[in-house]
Amino acid sequence: MEVEGAVRLWNEWGVQVLVLLSFALQVFLLIFGGIRRHSSSSVLMFFLWSSYLLADSTAIYTLGHLSVDGTSDKHELVAFWAPFLLLHLGGPDNITAYALEDNTLWLRHLQTLAVQVLGAVYVIYTYIASNGSDLLLASISMFIAGLLKYGERIWALKCGNISSIRSSISTRKFKTDPYELLALGTSEEELLLGAHSQFDICKGVFADIIMLPNPSLLSRSKRRSVISYLGENLYKLVEMELSLMYDFLYTKAAVIHTWYGFCIHFISLFGTATTFLLFQINISSSRGNGYSREDVIISYILLVGALVLEIISVCRALLSTWTCSLLHRRGRGWEWPLHIITSFSRRVHPASRRLWSGSIGQYNLFHLCTRNTNEIGSRLAMRLGLQDWWNMVHFSGEFSRTSSFSIQDLKKLVLQALQDKEQALQYKDKETDSNSRGSFILKSMEAYEDFARWSVNIDFDESILVWHIATEVYLRKSKATHAKELTEATEVLSNYMMFLLVVKPSMLPGAARHNIHLASCEQIQGQCCMSFGDKEENPMAASPISWNPYCMIKELLHHDGPNCSSIPRRKKLAEMVWSSSQFALGSVRAPNPHGESIRDSANMYAVLLANELLNIELRWQEERDTLELILGVWVEMLLYAANHCSQESHARQLSNGCEFITIVSLLAHHFKYYSGASRGTNSFNLSSSSRNGG
């Protein structure tokens, strides 16, 4: 009986529930659709992904249900809701695609548009027009608004496709002027205008097209270096450009800020307002007294909600920095609307919201090896066969700053490395090309020999693993006094490259294998068992199992990234790896860079590399710090990975919170472009770029 009652209740009120759910999902997406611009939280991404998928399926199912089952005499207003579902399928302006692949499916959405429009027309004709209802004009008005909004979304998906960006670049001439930045200033709002003016460079990079400055721009009297003028503000410029690219790929920005985009917004707003007035007139008449009170309330919720959402959409479009940039480029005659928008912008500070969150991922192999395998999460993951996934997610962390080192310091290191390479390029140093991934710094510091040579010429993922282990061992065995900032910078970059290798291998060039570190972990575990057995001093010894419910929940939910609490055990583990490999140091020779994989012997080669680094430390004594050499190699590896990662991987990462390696990639391209403008040696050119792994 209870089941029959629930079925009867659903048959009578199911459409009302679904329509309200569809509207609630639109509100949720409007509020939280842009949160992934700065956050990569798995929980938030899950709810946003679920809402994105559920919003379309709910509207499509409800419209199909209306087309098949129609309405009852008690619920005549239900048919009036069909055009609202078209409006919901158009979605909010701040999220059109959840993933980059959604943009390639714009033809599928176009087919869905045709089917859903026919369904809405059928419902309006069958249950409103044929019955002589007074709601016909209101339905038609809302139908036009919904049709335009859904069409706008499909057009935005098409424009956000990488191939569409590439074709648009090849069919028009760019007028990006690097010297325009010199006339703007370095405040955040002025830099945002500069990001708009230089956005063509960013689009060229993501479309995998090389852009060089127009030679006509090089004859100007202002030949000051743009890079010297911007300094560290170049990072802000790049971060803002990436935020604009996020808008272009994952929102309706590519369509909204055009003349037809503004027309769609105003027509949709006018249609929604007209529908509201016509519905109000109809309800006030004697005919309106026959409608269900609940349906009238739901209709008002849909109407008022749609009107509010359209007003918000129009205001966002008019007051956005895209519009401000458009008016700024038009120049004279548009000063007063530009002044209004910029005055509003100073109050809400849109530029600050377009900056990168400023934290990078961290993953440490020795921290993974010293994990507590008796934690409930590890035990559950092992039972379910999800141990690799659990280790990847649970034991990765983030770094933003400490008392002596911050992300800003890391940015300065990368910027300085780019400047050094650019300076060396002027002297035609062959090792400054994009394929240098450590050899440049090794040669410049006269250390490009023995094991240091092969370690930067093997497969890139193996090189990261070997240098990561060697860095950890060297830091524990070094007798020299290192500056705290230098030590932290080296550890942060080492852990970040390891994070990319394990957690985000698609951000690295070539066939990066995210599980390549597991063989090293197993070897370390075997060496520990041989050296310590089951003794308490074993750095990999698991803590006793806790059956306390509070402790179990805490173990399951807390995030155990690399931190200070694990450093003593990591140090002991590094000492053990060093000691257990000493007997084989004299018998192992450097591997052939083009030979077989060394993944099964990565630990041994890492110890050999650490030994070589310690020998360099003895040779240099206090003249130089070997840690500067190690840090230089890591910076160069980062630059190599940023330049050789596929642009689709960079574009895909923008939807999950921007990655530092993407910022570095675009920064390097700006360096090439601006340096070419400053030197006056390049000419304007558009050609497909060829990259390894890209």
VOROFI-766240 format. One record per residue (C-alpha): x, y, z. Coordinates in steps of 0.05 Angstrom, whole numbers, plus 5000, padded with zeros to 4 digits. Layout:
N
XYZ...
END
This chain:
694
500050005000505650485016508850354948502250474913501451124951508351354933507151194859500551564860503852164893509352164842504452114784500852724810506653164833512752864798513053394743512753954795518553644834522753564771521554274747523454564814529554104816531554354747531055074770534954924834540554614794541055254752541755674814547055204842551055224777550555984775553256044845558555504844560055424769566355854772569255564836573855084798577555684770581355694837579755034871581254304854577654014914575153314897568753404938566854064905568653784836564153174849558153594867559254074810560153504760553853164786549853804781552453944711550253264686543753244726541653934701541253714628538353024641532953304688530653824638530753334580526952804619521753294644520553584575519852884547515052694602510753304586510753114512508352414526503752464586501253174577497253514632490953374672485053834682487453954752494354174729493354584666499255034681504154454675504554544599506555274609513055034641515754704577519155334551522555434618526054764609529055024544531655624583534655154635538054744580541455394559544755394627548155964665553456384631559156164678559255424658557855134589562854564589565254164649570953834611574754034549571653444512564653744521566454284471567653774416560553504427557154144404553853774345550753284393547853864433545354164368541453524354538853534425536554254413532554044352529153474390527653884452524954474411520254004374518053724442516654424470512954624407508753994411506954134484505254864471501054694409497454104439495854344509495855104503494455334432489154814415485454944480485055694466488955844529490656564546497756334562499556244488503056914480506656824546508956134525511356374457515256944490518756474538519855964482523656484441527956664502529455934517531055784444536056354440539456164506540155434486542855644418547756114452550455544494551555104433555055664397559455774458561255034458563355074385567455704397570855394457573454804416580954824406580154694332575455294326580555734361585955474314581755614252579956314276587356474285589156234215583656664183585157344214591157784226593157924298594958614321597958454389602459024409607358864465608859594475601559734493603259464563608160034574602460544570597860194619601460134686602459564735596359594781592058964780586359304742591159574690594558904683587858584670586759064613593658864589591758134594585858264548590358634499595458064498590257504498591657334426598457074448595156604498590156354446595856224398599455814450593455384466591955294392599155054384601055624338607456034342606356784344611857294332611058044336609158464276615558794248611759454240611359504316618959464322620160144290617160534347621360984391619560614454624260024455624259894530624059164547617058964566619858414611624158904649618359374657613458854683618458454725614757984771608158284749609057864686606457284728600057664744599157824670599957094651595356854707589957334684590657104612589756384635583456604672580956924608582556274571578455894623572656364606573656234532573755474539568755334595563855914596559856324546564956884543566756744470559456894450556957374504561857934488559958014415554358424384549957814374551457584445548958244474542858194429541257494455541757744526537158334517532057944476532057394528531157894585525658254547522157584531522557364604519758024629514158004577512457294598512057524671507258094654502857664609502457124662500657644715495057914671492557204659492557034733488857674750483257504701477457044717480856484678486556474728482056254784481555554755488955394763491754984820494455424875500855004880502055054804501155804807506355854862511255414822509955844760511656474799518056144825520155974754518356664727521457074782527556614783528456654708527757414710532857484766537757014731537057404666538158074702544457784735546757524668545858194633549258574689555158094689555858164614555558924614560059024675565258494659572458644643571158364573566458944559571359424591576859174545572359234484570659964501577960114515579959864446574560284412577560924442574061584431566661644441566361084492569661434551563461524593561060784593568360574603568761044663562460744694564860034686571860184712568960554772564759944788570759484778574759864830569459694881568958944867576358824847575158314791582658284776584357974843579357404830582957234765589657094799592256394813590856104882598356034894599455314918602854724884602253974894607253584934608952834933614852514966616951794954620251715022613951995056609851475019614650915041614051125114606351145113602450765166599650155130595149995190590850615179583650435163584050795096590150395073586949745096580349885061583950104997588049454998581749025006578149394950584149384903584650144905591350204941594850584885589051084880588951174956596451284959596151784902590452194933591552115007599052215010599652804963599553504994600154244977605254774989603955524991609055815040613255715102616756215146622856235100620256055031613956194990610956104921613256814905620456604918619356014871616656474818622956904823627356294813623656084750623656804723631156864736632356194700628456444640632457084639639056694643636956264585634856864544641457204558645256574538640956534475643657204453650556884453647856294413649055774466646555114437644554844505639255384515634055074469627554774492630654074497635354264553632953944618638854014664644854004618645154764613646154874688650754264693655254534638655055254664657355004733662454524702658953894728656753574663660552934671660152224697653352054727650852774724651052724648646852094638641752294692638852854649638852464584634951834602627251794596624352404628619952044679625951614700630252244706625152554753624951924796632551864800633652594816628052584868631152004906638152294897635952974924632952654986639152234999643852814986640153275034640752755089648152595076650853275060655753565111655654275081651654845111645955035065641455645068634555455093631155805034635455404985633954745019626454875020626355104948629854464926625254014966618954384941620954324868623153604876616553424909612553824857615653464798614352804833607153024845606353144770609452464755604952074803598452474806598252844739602552474690598752784631602153444649608953154632611653034562612252354531609551714560609951904633608351294676604951484741606550814773613950814756615550974829612250344856618249904838622850364878618050354936617849594937625449554934626050034993621049615032625148985018631549325040628149555104625948855120633048595111636249155151631449235209626748635208620948765255624749235302621449865326626950305295624650075226622450725192617150335154614349985215606750065219603450325281598749865320591649815293586850275328579550055338577350715368571650975324573951695331581151525311578651095253574451665225580152155234584951695198579951615141578452345130584952705145589752875088596852615100601253005052608853095061609953495125614953605180612353035223614952515174621952825165625452415220622951755190624651995120631652165143632651475173629951155110634751565066640551345110638350615102637850685025644750985024647950465068644749865034647250094965654450254983657149564968654949614895657450314880663850084847660649554802655149954769656350354706652450924678646550684635645850804561640951384551638051024491638150334522633349944566629050244621632550334689626050354729627749704764634549984785632550704798634550674871641550434855642650964802639751504848644851314902650351344850648052034830647752254903654851994912657152394852653753024880657252914947663852854910662353514875660953814943667853594967671153864905667754534909668354584985665855285003666655604935659755394911653755044941652054384907644854504926644755084876646554584822640954104843635854674847638154914778636954214749629854194779628254884751630654684683626654044686620454454703621654914643622754314598616253974621612354624615614754734543613654014520607053854554601353814503597054444501590754034508593253784575594454504596587454694572584254104607587754284672584554974672577954654690580854354754584554954782590555224744597154844752603755214763606854854704601555164658603255854684610655714670609055474600605356114581610656534616616056214572612056364509611157094531618657124542619956904471614857394443616958004483624357854476623357824401619958504404625458804446631158534404627558704339630158074305623657684293618157784243610757664246609156934232603656434242605555704236604055054270609054904324612154224333613553994403615853344432610053034469605753614446
END
